[in-house]
């Protein structure tokens, strides 16, 4: 098993994650006008509340590059 810092990963992927979240909301209800930065901040706060700092995941979910 590997351990990851889930909040750090979410922050690292923020550029694409913001757009993906916005797209998901728009697909759910395209009448909603969303501020992707505000949505992402709320998402990061929710991740922080729901997960501990370190999250254990199976090794095959992680590939290490050197």
C-alpha positions in Angstrom: 0.0 0.0 0.0 1.1 3.5 -0.7 0.3 6.7 1.1 -0.5 10.0 -0.6 -1.2 13.5 0.5 -4.6 13.9 -1.0 -4.8 17.7 -0.5 -1.4 18.2 -2.1 -2.5 16.1 -5.1 -5.7 18.1 -5.5 -3.7 21.4 -5.4 -1.1 20.1 -7.9 -3.9 19.3 -10.3 -5.8 22.5 -9.7 -5.7 23.8 -13.3 -7.4 20.8 -14.9 -9.4 19.9 -11.8 -11.1 23.4 -11.8 -12.2 22.8 -15.4 -13.3 19.3 -14.8 -15.5 20.3 -11.8 -17.0 23.1 -13.8 -17.8 20.8 -16.7 -19.4 18.2 -14.3 -21.6 20.9 -12.8 -22.6 22.2 -16.2 -23.5 18.7 -17.4 -25.6 18.2 -14.3 -27.5 21.5 -14.8 -26.4 23.8 -17.6 -28.5 26.7 -16.2 -26.1 27.1 -13.3 -23.5 29.9 -13.8 -20.5 28.8 -11.8 -17.3 30.5 -10.7 -14.8 27.7 -11.2 -12.3 29.2 -8.7 -14.9 29.5 -6.0 -16.1 25.9 -6.7 -12.5 24.6 -6.5 -11.9 26.4 -3.2 -15.0 24.8 -1.7 -14.0 21.4 -3.1 -10.5 21.7 -1.5 -12.1 22.6 1.9 -14.5 19.6 1.5 -11.5 17.3 0.8 -9.7 18.7 3.8 -12.7 17.9 6.0 -13.4 14.4 4.6 -9.9 13.0 4.4 -7.0 12.8 6.8 -3.7 14.3 5.6 -2.3 11.0 4.4 -4.6 8.6 2.5 -3.6 4.9 1.9 -4.2 3.7 -1.6 -3.2 0.4 -3.3 0.3 0.4 -4.8 -1.0 -0.1 -8.3 -2.7 3.3 -8.1 0.8 5.0 -7.8 3.6 5.0 -10.3 6.9 6.6 -9.2 9.1 8.3 -11.7 12.7 9.2 -10.9 
